[in-house]
Amino acid sequence: MKKRSWLAGAALLAAVGPALAADHDAPGMVVKPDGASVVYEPGPPNLPKGTQISQVAGDPAKPGPFVLRLKFPAHTVIAPHTHSKPETLTILSGSIYHEHGRTLDKAKGAALNAGGFVYLPEDMPHSLWTTDEPVELQVNGSGPFGLNYIDPADDPSRQAGGKG
């Protein structure tokens, strides 16, 4: 009986799958390991100066899944903050430190190198920082997505000049 149920499910997916794919309005994307198809732009004002960002798939400002790639230069600090939705971080190159909590204590941070992964539930306070090398990481999540600093004064967009 289990085999019949599995076959019926497979047949249903085979029949419905193409229709679902046709209804999807976003084009597919392939990113090769060399990253040549990823185009970076300056990061938004609420991220530290020198941040670069690439919107690989989806739109974090809209409902639905998204994939971002970010590059942070050496000696960058992203002060304690939260996000309104869960997120995952995957380190692609370089290294970064991550710490859970509402305050930044660099003595307690965990070093993450290429291949490192972090899952953060919604509203989980955390901070990130680089030391002597830059980092490239990928953020996966679902929108609408935003970054909320624990201390609003830490938001680079609120500091003198308006751009981190």
N, C-alpha and C positions, 0 to 999 in steps of 0.2 A: 504494500500500500504506500509506503514512503517513497518508493521509486516512482510510482505513478504520479504522486503529488509533486515530486521534484520535476518530472517531465512536463507536467501541466504548467508549472510555474515558468519553466524555461520557454515553453511555447508561447506563453503570454508575453514574456519579455521580448521574444523575437518579433512578435506581432506589434507590440506597443512601442518598443524601443525607438524605431525610426521616426515614429510620429512625435515622440517626446523630443528627440533631437531636432526635428524640423521646427518645433515650437520655440526652441531656445534661440534667443536673439543675439547672443554674444558669440563671436567667432572663436574657434579653438586656437590654442597657442602652444607652441613647442619652444622651450628654452634649452639651447644646447649647453653642455657643461662649460664651454668657454665664455658664456655669458654675452656673446656678441650681439644677441638680439635684444638685450636689456638696455634701454636708454634711460640714463639718469638725468634728473633735473635738480636744481637747488631744493632743499627741504623746505617745509612750511615754516612760517615765523615762530611757531610754538616749539620748534626743535632747535637745538644748539647750532650756532654758526658753523658752517662747513659741512653740515649734514646734506647728503644727496639721497634722492628717493626715486624709485621707479614703480609705477603702478603696473604690475605685470598682468593682473587679471581682476576683473570686477572693479567696483568703486566703493571705497570704505565709507563714503558719505551716504550711500544708498543701501536699502535693505538687500541682503544677499551676501554670498561669500566673496572674499577678495584675497589677493596675494600682493604683497608689497615687498620690495627689496630696498634695504637702506644701507648706506655707507656712512660710518662715523669716523672722523679723523682721530689720530692719537690725541690723548689728553682731553677727551670729551666726557662730560658728565650730563646724564639725563636724571634730573632730581627726582625724588620720590613722587610717584604719580599712580593713577589708576586708569582703567579703561572700562567703559560701560558694558562691554561684551567680552567673553572669553577670547584669548588669543594664544597662539603658539609662536615661539621664536626658534629658528634653526640657524646656527652659526655656519656660514658658508666659507668664510676665510678670515684669518686674523684671530684676535681674541678680544673678549669683553668680560667684564665682571658683572654679576647679577646678585642682587640682595632683595629679599622680601622685607617689608616693613615700612613704616611711616616716616622714618628718619634714615639718613645716609650714614652708614658706619662702614668705611672701606675695609676695616679689619675683619668684618664678618662676611664680605662678599665671596661668592664662588666664581672661580675662573672658568670660563667656557671657551674652548677652542673649536676649530672646524669640526662639524658633526655634532656639537653640543646642542641640546634641545631643552626648552623651557615651556611648560604649559602653565598658563595663568588664568584662573577663573575670573569672572567679572568682578570688578571692584577690589581686586587683590593689590594692595599697595606694594610697589617695588621700585627699584632704581637700577640704573645701568651706568657703567663707566668704562672707558678704555684707558690704557696706560701708555706704553711706548710704541704701540702699533695700532694702525687703523683696523676696523672690522667691517665685514659685509655680512648682513643677516637677512633672513626672510621672515616676514610676519604673515601669518595666515589667520584669518578671522572672519567675522560676519558683521556686516554693517546694519544700521549706521553705527560707526565706530569713532571714538574720540579719545583724546588724552586729557586727563584732568590732574593738574598738579596739586599735591597735598597742600603746599603753601603757594598760593597764587603768585607771590612775589618771585618764585622760581621759574615762572613761565617767561622764556626769552622774549616773547612778543610784547610783554608788558614792561620790559626793561628799556632804558634809554635808547632811542633810535628805532624801537619797534621791531627790529629784525635781529634775532639771536646772533 
